[in-house]
Amino acid sequence: MMPGLRWMAIAVLYGVCLAAAMHADAGEAEERRVRISLEIFPRIVAVDLDLRSKVSTTDTLRLFVLYEHDAEAANRISGHMKNSFTNIGGLAVEFVAQSVQQAVTAGMEKPAALFLSDIVSDELFAAVMKSAIERHVLVFSPFAGDVERGATVGIAISSRITPYFNVPVLTQSHININEKLLSISQRYE
């Protein structure tokens, strides 16, 4: 092999390896954000000042874990939260894993809040947000960029982890959050 071609082959191989490593790092970062959010989500739900009005006909808070691509991960997340949280704010909870498509087309019976367990396409994300805003339901997404594209709340990771609220969507949704929590949270305006 000629020296110029060898260097080109090495550069291409390096580029492929770098791209694969960056993709793996992105996947690990998303997984980490989801793991962190599992403990934060129920606590955010608890500071919804209108939470008692969101109790379902079965006298529970129905918290939906929505997925577009990975039902297994959504079921794991739902199971983890079921095992970790039996009540929120003194109210019994029910965690339901459901596909975003099913939630948008068939609906959800009186959701108290929604947790996105994987990255959702723009079209389905818009449909979920439209429904959530109309029903005054909080949408929590652990994924970077989702608060900016319309999720009600997510997490901001810097030197510490804080809730990250989308203030215009909170206002549109008529969701009342504890002011003290809002004052210490990061806000998207």
Phi, psi and omega in degrees: 000137181289148183304321179296320178291323178300314180294323178294318178297319178295318180296318179296314178300317178300316179298318179296315179296318179297316179297318179296318180294319179295320179295318179297318178297320179297317178297318178294321179295319178295317177300318180297317179298320179295313181302315179298319184291336181301326179274333184277320184309306180299328180289326176292316178303320184296337182265007172288113185293344179255021186302319182298333178282354183257013178288136183281179179293344177265015180060036176230161169272118180268113181251118184264133173258107186261140179224154172251324188244327193236086180297323181299315178296319179297319178294322176297314180297314179300315179297318178299315181292323177301319181286333184267332186228110178268339176209159175227123181060031180081003180254137178297145182241154176225122178259129184233119174275131182209146177290147178299319180301316179294318180299321182285319184275314183267341180086178180228137179283111177036072177287141174271327179194161181235140177238122178274120184266350170212171183289130186255141178302155182303318182297312180289325177300314180298320180293319178296315182295322178299313179297317182295318179297315180297328183263002180061044184247134179286135175244117180257127174232127179279356189271136179302134177094344183286328176295320179293331179268002169132352178299147182295319184206152175209212177231148173248126181247119174222233176288344174215166181257126180227156172297151182229104186262139173268099187297316178300322179289322174304314181296312179300322184279350185057042176262125181259115181252145177312124183299325181297317178295317179300323182292334180258002182264161172278145184236140170254120185254000000 
